[in-house]
């Protein structure tokens, strides 16, 4: 017959129990028999009704299990039971520890995989994505900047090693190399895009520094659109829109001839339109103020035709009778169908805002006073209006003739010119 297993209960220094052991019949651990330790505690039944005794083996002393380890485990399980979170059984605790171990091993493997140089990451990962999403001229410029400046200076570094010090080093080198501010900005922006790409794929643990901090911001007005709508283009657009969607046509015509923002036209209400006086009031505009503009005869006729039977609510509604939340899609469709954007760069494409840009350009070319131009278009600062005011040759010649008048004698005939408003 086998030996009967005898269990001996033990307590810790605080007198708490829950730990017991039995001795191996033959195996020694040092000078004493090897001991197998178990813990016991009360645990909720699986159906949640009542409790039952729970007994789990911890291990042998020869496996480096000590009584203090058992009491520590028991304390952890009881605390988790009380708080209602974390493993509440030794089996669950061991499974959790195994999961943590596996996660740590995965992280270690990923760190090894991430130990790639900036040179390799750009050519093997980032460039592949850029070529799928960007135009050849865009990613081609990034390749040129990377190969000529970023790679020779930083390409040998692990991608995780690129920090503020490396940014400063790159900028200093480009300044010493005589690169223009614009080129430096594009080079820094290229590196930032690469690191953002790596961050999104967890190849680095931190986002790159803010663009302003490391010189990756572009100059003011770098996103200005350069193209205006010609008279022929506008007429073609309006003709196509008129045949397809009269509601969108009216909104587009109003924006084109008033130089207003889309949001201002979309939010215009009949209560703010005075057709008798030929005026319209835009409330709470983008710059936080309201402004009133005079309406041309064409716009008055347009609104008169629309006002029949409508004395309140929004002036411009879609064909479905709903308020406009964004520029009419038919505008974009017509522009594409007419081929007006074929072969054009991003800032040279016609979009709905091009109506305002074109209107502002024509205001600037008309020679009206700066203050009037600001009031009509709704700009708070002269700098915005000055973007569209350019002195032409005729204006410069008038100015030179005025200076030439300084050579005339004071007794020359003086003509009293009455300013006609």
Buried (B, 14 or more C-beta within 10 A) or exposed (E): EEEEEEEEEBEBEEEEBBBBBBBBEEEEBEEEBBBBBBBBBEBEEEEEEEEEEBEBEBBBBBEEBEBEBBBEBBEBBBEBBEEEEEBBBBEEBBEEEEEEEEEEEEEEEEEEEBEBBBBEBBBEBBBEBBBEEBEEEEBEBBBEBBBBBBBEBBBEBBBBBBEEEBBEEBBEBBEEEEBEEEBBBBBBBBBBBBBBBBBEEEBBEEEBBEBEEBBBBEEEEEEEBEBBBEEEBBEBBBEBBBEBBEBBBBBBBBBBBBBBBBBBBBBBBBEBBEBEEBBBBBBEBEEEEEBEBEBEEEBBEBBEEBEEEEEEEBBBBBEEEEEBEEBBEBBBBBBEEBEBBEEEEEEEBBBBEBBBBBBBBEBBEEEBEEEEBBBBBBBEEEEBBBBBBEEEEEEEEEEEEEEEEEEEEEEEEEEEEEEEE
